[in-house]
Amino acid sequence: MNRRRFLGIGASVLGAGALAAVAVPSAAYLFAEGLPGRLLGSDLELPAAFQVPLPVPAVLRPVRSDGGNDYYEITQQVAMLEILPGVRTEAWTYGGTFPGPTLVTRSGRAAVVKHRNQLPVPSVVHLHGGHTPADSDGYPVDLLLPVGSPDPAASAASAGAAGSAGAAGAAGSAAPAMDGMAGMPGMPGMRHMSGRTVVGERTHTYPGKQRAATLWYHDHRMGFTGPGVWRGLAGFHLVQDDEEAALPLPRGDRDLPLMITDRSFAADGSFKYPAADASAATPGVTNGYMNGVLGDVILVNGAPWPRLDVDRAHYRLRLLNASNSRLYRLELDPQPAGGDALVQIGSDGGLLAAPVGHDGIEIAPAERFDVVVDFSRYQPGTQVRLVNRFGSGRAAEVMRFDVSSRAVNDDAKVPDQLSTVEQLDPAAAVATRDFAFRRSGSDGWTVNGDPYEPGRSLAAPALGRVERWRFSTDVHHPVHVHLDPFQVVARNGKDPGPWDEGWKDTVDLRPAETVEVLVRFTDYAGTYMLHCHNLEHEDMAMMADFTVG
């Protein structure tokens, strides 16, 4: 897909809420499979599949604890890692590994996480799926500058003093705003804000007022989330609670977080990424990749096409799509007799009310699906591949499970009832709001026709009130909402889809589609975000603020 054909989509985009009623032939023609992105080929020979054992990210232990809090420390640092066998790759990491260390926290206890930035660039940390106060949420201009950077407050004060002197004391003069990031003038409509910028270290407080769920943390810097995550800034954060602990679900080594990503590599082993500006001063990607970057190497927990020896027993797989823009349809091959190979027990926001069986799962960037696989349904010695039906060539393979022949004890099972899940009442909605995600002429990727401008809110929902939000699209957009999860109630005016069950914080929208969700924000007032989680779309201004009060 070239730039001219892509920009032609803008002429076919319809008003919010009306997409379901009108045909969009150009979108249907250009996006017949509804899959975004363009493949970026690696410049070195790729390894054979299923040779590398599956790594499991280490669990980060608290440095101390008190009555209601657990304290953690993470250093963001450059590390040389062996991702491809025999090849060294420079990565930006949390704690020196990719993925970063896994935080395992308890509902009702606060996790206090101090990040120290020893990277060569600013960073922002967002706990994706976290029910988090605004000052710890990872607003994209709340920059954590590298250790040793000039103090932005002192620089602003100095600039303000100089400006005042130059104006000879003119009444009403103000100190110039801190840009917070070089290169933002290249993003149309962007207004500069200093945010809550600090140098060296920042502490995030996650109160833990939420259900057990599979969360993840990642870089969220305005204009540079794509390259930051691509280079390695992502990790798991698992919340546990008493309700989930009482269930006979797989535990220990049979409870596996699986971060699925795609990457490309340059000839020297470095991560290859089509940044618009090689100096990384201006955000975005080159024109050919504006609809997303697809890598040709599939990594699971940072390893290329790994394999895992499994017992003939139940396993819990916490599936996370941490790719920049790639969608996957995940299936087991061969399928077990009787189907329903993947029994879904949880979504972004935690346990479902009851399990749902799937032969395959479509998972968009940032979505999580907790599934249970019973490998006793396979004969000993079976090699079971996890495949991607949306991929071709090497991207069609993800990993392999090798079923053991040894006898094991397995008392895990999936109960018919998992949780009591509150259902939001559509009749209780006090407002309906429309958010159109689309390409808008020369403005790039937009929400409701405008590129992102920090501090300009598109909505002001009240704490505790239910609202109906309608997301509409031109092409494929996975939409993420911060602060609280939501419930999908309709797709194109019909029932939700097969992967919309439970509490979600990211919903996958296909081309020319409208999805309606019910939201209710609780506990924390402040400014939060909704945005596309195709990271190239996000970096090129497909974000918006909303302010809860």
N, C-alpha and C positions, 0 to 999 in steps of 0.2 A: 504494500500500500504506500503510494507516494504522498507527499505533502499536499499536492493539488487536489487529489481525490479525497484526502482526509478533510481538508477545509471545506469541501463541497457538502459535507454532512451538515454544516451550520445552516445552510439554506433549507434543510429539511426538518429541522428541529421544531417541535411544537410547544405550545404553552404548557405549563405545569398542570397535571391532572387530566390532560386531554390526549395523551399518547395512545391510550388503549383504543380510542375511537377512530383513529385515522391511520391509514396505511402510510408507511415510510419506506418507499421502494429503494431509495438510495442506501439507507441503512441496511436493509435486507440484502441488497446486492453486495455491498462492500464487506459485510460482516456475516456471511452466511452461517458460519459456525459460532459467531458471537465471541470469538476469542481475541483478546487484545495482544498487542506487543509485536515486536520484530526480533528475530533471532540474531544474536551477536555471537559469531563463531570464535572459538578459542584458536590461539596461534601455536599450540603445542599438541603433541600426541596425547590422546586421552587414554586413561587406564581402562583395563577390562573391568566389566561389572562383577560384583559379588566376590571380590577378593579381599576387601578390607572389613574387619570386624566392626560391628556397630558400636560407636562410643556412646556413653551415657554421660551427660554433663554432671560434674561434681556438685553436690549440695553445699551451699555456703552456710557456714555455721555463724551464729551471732558472736560478736566480740564480747558482748555482755548482755544481761537481761535484768529486769527489775519486775516489780509487781504486775505491770500491765504492758510492758514494752520489751521488744527485742531489738537490739542494735546491730547493724551490719555496716561494713565498709567495703567499697568497691573502687578500685583504681582503674580508670580508663587509660589504656596504654597501647603503644605499638608493640606488636609481637611478631616474630617470624615463626610461622606454623607450617607443618607438613600436612597439607590438605590433600594434594595429589601425591601418591607414593613417589618418594625420591625427589620431590620438588619443594622448594621453600617459597612461601608466600607471605608477604608483609600484610598484616591485618591490623585493623583498629579493633580493639577488644575491650570487653569488660573483664578485668582480672587476668588478662593474658591468655584467654581461651576463646574459641569460637565453636559453638555458642558460649556465651558467658555462663557463670555459675548459676545454678538453679536455687532460688529462694523458696523454701517451704515454710509457710507461715500458718498461723492458727486464727480462724475467725474469732473476733472479739479481742485479739491482742494486736497492738500497734506494731508495725514494722517500721523502724526508723533507719533509713538507709542513707549513709553519707557517701557521695561520689566525689572522687578527686580526679581532675582532668589533667592527664599528662600527655594528651594527644597534641598534634600540631595544629588543631583546629578547635573552634568552639563546639560545644555539644549541648543537647537538651535531652533529658531522660523522661520518657512517658511510660507509665505503667498501663499497658493496654488492657482494658477491662477492669481497671481498678476504680473503686468507689472512693474518690480522692478529693480532698480540699483543693481549691483552685491554685493555691500557691505551691502545691506539690505535684500538680497534674502534668506539667511539662508543656506549658504554653510555648509556642514555637519561637518567641523572641525572648524567653526567659533564659538567656544564654549563660552557660558555665564556661568562662574563658579559661584557656590553659594556664597552668601554674606559671607565675612570672609575668603575666600580661599586665599592662598598665591598668590602674584602677579606673573604671569608667566613671565613677562618681567624681573622682578628683579631676579627671580630664574634662568632664562636663562643667565643673565649677570653674576650672581655669579658662575654658573657652567662653563661659558666660561672663567672667570678669573682663576678659579681653574685649568681648563684644560690647559690654557696657561702656568701657573706656572709649572704644572707638566711636560709640554713638553719642559721646559727650553727655552722658547722663540723660538721654532722651527718655521721657516718661513712657512706661508701659513696655519697655524692651524686655526680652526674655532670653535666657540662655538657650543656645541652639540644642535641638534634640539630638541625643546620641543615636547614630544609625544602628548600632548593635551588630551590623553585618555588612561587609563590603559587597558591592555588586548589586544590591537590591534595586538601584535605579533601572536596571534592565528588565524588571518585572512590571508590566503596565499596571497603573493604578495603585502601586504599593506605597503606603505611607510609613515612614520610619518611626519606630518606637524603641525606646531603650529596654522596655520590659523590666523584668527583675534580674538584671544582669549582675553576676558576681564573678569573682576571680578565684580560681583554684579549686574550691570545694563548695558543694551545696548539699544540704540535708533535706531529704524528702521524707515526709511522714505519711504512712499509709495506715489509717486507723483500724482497718480490718473489719469494718461494719458491713460484711457481705458474706454470701454463701460460699461454700467450697466451690472452686472453679479452677480451670486451667487458664492462667493469665500469662502475659509475656511482657517484657520491657524492651524498649528499643529507642534509638536516637530519633529525635523529633524536631531537629533544627530547621527553621524556615528556609525553604529553597534547597536544602541539602539532605533531606531525609533519605532519598534514594541512594546516593553514593555512600552515606554513613552506614546504612543497614547493609548494603552490598559489600562493604569492606569488613563487616563483622559485628556491628554493634546491635546485638540482639541476644536475649536470654529468657529462660522460663521463670515464672513466679507462680507457684502452686499454693492455693489457699485450701486448707483442710478445715472440717468442722465435725461436730459430734454426729449429725445426721448421716453424713456419708460414711463415717467410721463404723457405724452400726450395721452397715450393709455387708453382705458376704462377697464383696468384689475382689478382684485380684489385687495383691499387695506386693510390697517388696520388689524383688527383681522382675516380677511379672506385671509391674505397673510402670510403663515405659513412656516418657515424653519423647515425641518424634518431631523435631523441627525440620520441615521439608523446604528446601530452598533450591534455586538454580543460580549458577554463576558461570562466568566465562573467564578465561585466563590468557594473559599475554605470553609471549614466547619466553620471557624471563621468569615466569611463574607468578607474576603479580596479578591481582584482580584486574580484569579488563572492563572498562565502563565508558560509554560514549558521551562524556561530559561535554557540554557546549563550550566550556572554557577550561583548557588544560591546567590553568593556574588555580582553578576552583574559586575564582573570585566572583563569577557570575553563575547563578543557578540555572538548572535545566540541562537538557540533553540536545544533541544535534537533531536536525529536523526529521531524519529518518526514524528516530526512536521516540518521538513525542507521544506515541500511543503505548509506550511501555518497552522495557528491555527484557528480553528472554535470554537466559544463559543456556549453554549446551551441555553443562555438567549438572546432574541432579545430586544434591548433597542431602544426607539425612544426619542430623546432629553434627554437621561439618565434615562428614566423610562421603566420598563419591560412591554411589551405588553399593552400600554396605550389605553385609549379610549378618544374620543372627541365628545361633542355635537355640531352638525353643523346645520345651517339653511338650508332651501331648497333654496340654492343660489350657486353662483359660488365661488370657493375657489382656490387660487393659492397655490400649494404645491411645495416647493423648496426641492426636493429630493436629499440628499447627502448620498452616501455609504461611511461611515467613518470606516468600518470594516477593520481589518488587511488583511484578505484574502478571505472573503466570498463573493460570487456572489449572486445576487438576481434576480429573475424574479418577478416583482411586478405586481399584478393584483388586481382589485376590485372584490369582491365576495359578493353578486351577481353582474353580469355585468348589466348595464342599457340596456334597450331595444334599439336596433339599434347599439350597440357596440361603439367603439372609446371612452371608458370611460375616458382615460387619454389623454388630448389634449396637446401635447408638444408645448410650446412657446419659450423655451430657452434651451441652452446647456451650457457646461462649460464656453464658452466665451461670453455668453449673448444671446440676442434675435435671433431667427431664422427669415428668411425672411418672412415665412408664417407658420401658425400652421400645425402640423402633428398629426393626430389621431392614437392612439394605443389602442389595447386591453390589452397589457402588455408591460412592459419595462424591458429589461435586463440591469442591472447596476452593473459595476465592481467597486472594491475599488477605491475611489477618484473621480469617475465620479459624475456629477450633471445633473439632468434633472428638469427643471421648467415645471410643468404641471398645467393645469386648469381642475378641476372637477366640473361639474354642478350637485349639489345634488338635484336640483328640478326635475331631471329625476327619482327620487325615491319617492315612496309613504311615507307619514309621518309615523314615527315609524320604518322605515326599519333600520336594523343594517347591515352596510356595512363594511365588513372586508377588510383590506389591507393584502393580502397574498403573500407568497413567494413560487412560484411553483418550485424553485430549492431546497427548504428545505423539510425536513421530520420531523415528530414528532412536538415538540414545535417550531422548527425553520421554520415551514411552516406558522406560524402566525406572523404578524408584529404589527398591531394595529387595532382599530375599530372606525368607525364613526357612531354615532347614530343620525339619521335624525329627526329633530324637526318637530312638527306639527304646530308651530306658524307661523302666516303670517309675512313676512318681505319684505322690499324693497330691490331690487337688480337691480342696473343699470349697473353692470359689464357684459362684454361680451368679446369674443375673435374675434378681427377683422380679415378679410381675409388677410390683409397685416400688418405685424408687424414691419418690418425694411428693410432698404436697406443694404444688406450684400454684401460687396465686394467679388468677386470670384477670387482667385488667378489663374493665367494662367499657365497651365502646360508647355506651350511652352516657358515661360519666365524663367524656371528653369536653372540656370547656373551650377548646379552640381547635381549629384545623389550619395547618400551615403547609405551604407548598415549597419544595426545594427542587429546583431544576438543575441537574448536572449535565453540562454540555460544553461543546466547543463553541466559542463566540468570536468569530472573525479574528481580528488581530489581537484581541485581548487574551487569547490562550484559553486554557481550561477555566471554566467559571461556575459559580453557583448563583442561580437567579440572575444571570447575565453579567455579573461583575467578577473580576479577579479578586483574590483575597486582599483585604486591607486590615491589618491588626487593629483591634479596638472598635471596629464597626460591626455591631451586632445585627443579625437578621431576625432575631426573635428574643423575647423576654419572658420565658415561661416562669410561672410562680412555683415555688417549692410545694410539693405535695399534690399538685393538680395534674390530672390526666389530660394529655393532648393527643390529637391525631396528626401525625406528620406524614406527608406524601412526598416520596422521592420519585422523580422522573428522570429519564436518561435519553441521550442521543445514542451513544455507544455503550460499551460495557463499563460499569463502574461499581466496585464494591464500596458501599457507604458505611462509614464508621461514625458513631456518636460517642462522645466522652461523657463521663460522670456516672451514668446509669444505663443499664441494658433496657431493651424495649421488646415488645412482642409484635410479630408480624401478623396482620389480620387479613391482608388481601394482596393478590398480585393481579394487576389488570382487571380489577373489579371482581375477581373470582377468589377461590380459596387459596391459602398459602401453599407454597411448594413443598415437596417432600423433605427438603433440608432446612425448613424454616421453623422447626419445632423448638419450643422452649424460649428461654430468655436469650436474646441476641444483642451483641454490641456492634456487629458488622453484618450487613446484608448484601447479598450478591444480586445486582441488577443487570439484566441482559439488555441488549440493544432495544431501544424504543419500548421500554417497559416502565410501568408505574407500580410501586410497592407502597402500601400503607402500613404504618406501624403505630402502636400506642406507646407513648413515653410518659414517664412520671419521674421527676427529679426530686431527690430527697437529701436532707441533711446539710448540704453545703451550697451557700450562695456564691456567686462569682461568675467570671467569664470562662466559658468552655468552648469546645470546637465540635463541628461536624465536618467531615471531609471525605474525599475519595481516597481509598487506600491502595489504589494503583499509585505507587510512589512517584512515578514520573508525572502523573496528573497532579498529585498533591504538590510536588515541588514547583510545578508550573501554574500554581495559584488556584487549584480547585479545593479551596477550603473556605470556611465561614465561621464566624463567632456566633455564639448565643450567650445571653447573660441571664443567669438564674437569680431570682430575687424574691 
